[in-house]
């Protein structure tokens, strides 16, 4: 997942440059993009029609509704606080939900016990180990 950081500053042509870099070579992974900036995601959707695009947000209900109604978006990345404050809405949300940034083990366990599509963490090894121990 590549975050396009254009929410505070616009970098003219950044989406095209990143897209060219990723599509002009064969990589041992699939790439996807996320951004707080819906306009960056729109530009990427026109450059790469089959790529996964996700909208980053903290707790904006306006962005949640926008994501729900935007066909080229595959999911959202909300702050975890939004997720747990809107459990009824997330149950019926039609797109993937991947919360950020889940670094504490207690919060990881809480998230793993939810029908969340994924978590975003600075400690993937810890998250994998914890999730595997929960399966035992």
N, C-alpha and C positions, 0 to 999 in steps of 0.2 A: 504494500500500500504506500503510495507516494502522496505526501501532502503538498498541495500547491499553496504556498503561503502568500496569497494575494489579498488577504482580508484587510490589511492596513495600507499596503502600498501596491499599486499596479506596476507590474514589470512588463512593459510592452513586448508582446511576442513570446512570453515565457512558455505559454501552453504549447505553441507550435514547436519551440525548441526542444522541450522535454519530450513531446510526442515523437518528433523525428529521431531523437536519441534512442528512444525505447523501441521504435518500430523498424529502424534501419539495421538492427542487429538481431541475432538469435540469442536469446538469454535462457538460462536453465530454470526460469521461473516465469509465472504469469504476473503481469503488473496490473494495478488498479490505481485509481486516483481518489483523493478526497480533498475537500477544501471548505472553508467557511464562506467562500465567495461563489455564489451561484453562477455568476457570469463566467468565471473561469471554467466551471464544470460544463456550462453550455458550450463554450468554445471547444473544449475537449471532446464533447459529444459529437461535434461536427467533424473533428479530425479523426477520431477513432470510434466508429459507430458501434463496435462490439465490446468496448472496454467497460469494466465495472466502475461506476461513479457513485460516490457517497457524499452526502452533505454533512459537514461538521456543524455542530451547534452546541450551545451551552444549555439553555433552557427556553429558548424562544418558541412559543406556540405558533407564531407566524411562520417560522422556518419549518416546523414540523408539518404544518398544513401545506406549505409550498412543496416540500419533499414528497408528501403523499400524492400530490396532484401533478408531479413532474415526471413524465414517462421515462426520460432517459436516466433518472436516478434509480439505483438498485437498493439503496438503503440510507440510513442515517447513523451518525456517530454522536449521540448526545452525551452530556455529562451524566455520570451515573446517578446523581441526585435527581435529575429530571425523570429518569427511568422509574425510580422507586416512589416518586411523587405522583406518577401517572400510570399505576399498574393496570387500571381498567382499560385505558387507551392502548397500552402496549399489547394487551392480549389480542386486540382486533387490528393492530397496525399491519397494513398489507405489504410492508417492505422489511428488509433485514434491519436489525438493530444491533449495533456494536458499540458498547459504552467505553468511554475513556476516562481517565487513565487509572486503571485499577492496579495498584501496587501493593496494597496491604493484604495479607493472607485472609483476614476476616472478611474483607470486602470481596475478595476472589471467591471464597466459599459462598457468600451470599449471592453473587452473580451466577455461579455454577448451578445453583439451585433454582434458577429462573429459566424460562424459555428464551433466553437471550441467544442471538446468533453467534456472538463472539465478544471477547473483551480486547481492549487495547491496553497493553502494559509495557512498562520499562523492564520487566523481569519475566520474560517468556519461559525461561527454564524453571523458575519457581512455580509459575502457573501450571505448566505441564506436569511437574512432579506432584503438585497439590491435586490437580484434577485426577491423575492416575491413582493417587492414594484414596480418593473418594469413591472410586469404582470397586475397591476391594471389600 
